[in-house]
Amino acid sequence: MGTDKNNLQLVPNPRENRQYVNSSARDPRTGGDVNRGISSYTVPSNLIPLGQPMYFRVFAVNNNGQSTSSVRWSFTVASTCTVSVLPVSSTLSYGATTNLTATVTGDTPDQVSFVSNSSNVTVNPATVSSPFTTTATGAGIGTANITIFALKAGVPICTGNATVTVSLPNWWQVQGGNAAAKGSLGSSIPGSNKFILDAPGVAAHGGSVSGITPGTSGNVSSTGWLANSSVSNRLLTNSGYAALKRRVLDVVTPTSVAGSSLSQGDISSAPQSSDGVAYLYKTGGNLTISNPGGSINLGGQKVVLLVDGDVNLSSTIRFSGGGLFVLLAGGNISVDSSVGVVGDPTPRQADFQGVYLAQGTVSTGAEPGGKMLRWGGSVIGLGGFNLQRGTTPPATWPSEMFVSRPDILLSLPASLLRQSTIFTEANP
């Protein structure tokens, strides 16, 4: 912004008076001389902007109207307003929305503008009048900084900031079977999806429920079956690792697993017992199941593996007709983050087939790239589940999918089944 000796060119929309020393100057409103010989001049308030630098020059002129000297000034009149935003920090699921509301104190703007620095979050409308509320939508994965401008006659007078982080919902799904929890049960089911596919199926819980709603209009299943019924302690004891191990060791002598890792070659070389099942046993310590290429295919081999400690699954485990895999862990079962496939798990082959039981927890492994897991069979975590996977867009795909396989349960060897003795007094 420049001026000459005939006019002070000032930015519009000011808000306060200021005085400046000069010998003689031109009035910015009329272009005429301003009170020759006085030592001060009041700049009209409607010519001073807020929060922006303003430059002007005052000329001293002689009686002939000639400029003899000049002085150039610059100044900025700070705004006295502040902007606060609620919420100042928020987290959204992908595709979800939240309202952002700005409050301006110290001055009254005409409008407020919301500007996102990332395509991860969109704001609509971008510019609003009082009550200064807009809607933020999670359009991508990541964090966006939202700058809020308080505007007066289109000029920013003060700013504020907010952050919005977008994440994908971690939700899981069951197909063709039941889901039971001694404690809480929850899944962040998006849209019109169902928690249990291919009814009938029952979701049972002994504690709280989150994200799963009952009834045919709910999202639990097409039948709407959601039961507040806990798993009995007796059942947990009779089906725990110690009980199952005792049943196996009572009838067979398993092949000992000496090292801390197990490959397909190690499994294939294990001898079969009289019931056609290869039994392996890792006493004390933990075990990693891993195979070059990241997959184990047992074909028609039947395997029961007992591990007193924790087990890490670093390769997929599958079998074909007549095959079986049963993993019984006295500790926890965890899945390596390398296992899984990016994309919808619903139509593809399961990453893990068989029966998996952990006396502790079952953890699916945090995987930032969006690899999803598909299980086929039965998965039991007597200490709970730690479902760590996140989905990838679209969020209608579950992070973990558990598909019931009744045929696998029917193929379990007699060594794993509970032998019940029924006593009945007969008539003499």
CORQUIZI-V402015 format. One line per field, one symbol per residue. phi: phi as a letter, one per 40 degrees, with the letter a starting at -180 (. if undefined). psi: psi as a letter, one per 40 degrees, with the letter a starting at -180 (. if undefined). burial: + if it has 24 or more other ideal C-beta (glycine too) atoms within 12 Angstrom, else -. A space follows every 50 residues. Layout:
BEGIN
phi->???
psi->???
burial->???
END
This chain:
BEGIN
phi->.bbbccaccbccgcaacbbbcacaaccccbgccbfdgcbaaccdccbbcb gbcbbabbbcbcccgccbaabbbaabcccccbbbbbccaabbcdgcbacb bbbbbgabccabbbbccaccbbbaccbbcdcgbbbbbcbacibbcbcbbc bbfgbcbabababbbbbcccbbabbgabbbbcbcbaacccfccbcbcfdc abbbabbcbbgbbcgcccbcaccgcbbcacccccccccbccccccccccc bbbccccccbbbbccccccccccccgbcbbabcggbabcaadggabbcgc cbbbbbbcbcbbcbbcbbabdgcabbbbbcbbbbbcccchbchccdcccc cbbhbbbbccbbbcgcbccgcbbbbbhbbbbcchbbcbcbcbdccccccb bbbcbdcccccccccccccbbbbbcccc
psi->hiiaeehhhiiafieiiiihhidiihheddeiihgheieihhhideehih eiihiihhhhiaeeeihdiihhiiihhiieiihihhidhihiiheiiihh hhhhieihidihhhhheiedhihhidhiihffhihhhheihaiihhhhhh hhfehheiiiiiihhhihhhiiiiheaihhhdbihihghibeiidhigii ihhiieaihhehiiideaediddehhhghihiddddddeidddddddded eihihhhdaeihidddddehiiadeehhhihhhhiihhhiiheeihhebe ihhhhhhdaihhheiihiiaheiihhhhhebihihieehihhihedeiii dhiahhhhdbihhehhgeefhiihihbhhhgdeiigheiiiihieehidh hhhhgddddeeiiddeihhhhhhhhii.
burial->--+-+-++-++-+++----+-+++++-+-----+------+-+---++++ ++-+-+++++------------+-+-+-+-+-+-+----+-+++++-+++ ++++--+-+-++++++---++++----+---+-++++++-+-++++++++ ++--++++++++++++++++++++++++++++--++++++--+++++--- +++++---+-++------+++---+++---+----+--+++-+++-++-- -+-++-+---++++-+++-+------++++++---++++++---++-+-- +++++++++++++++++++---++++++++++++++--+++---++---+ +++++++++++++++-+--++++++++++++++++-+++++++-++++++ +++++--+--+++-++------------
END
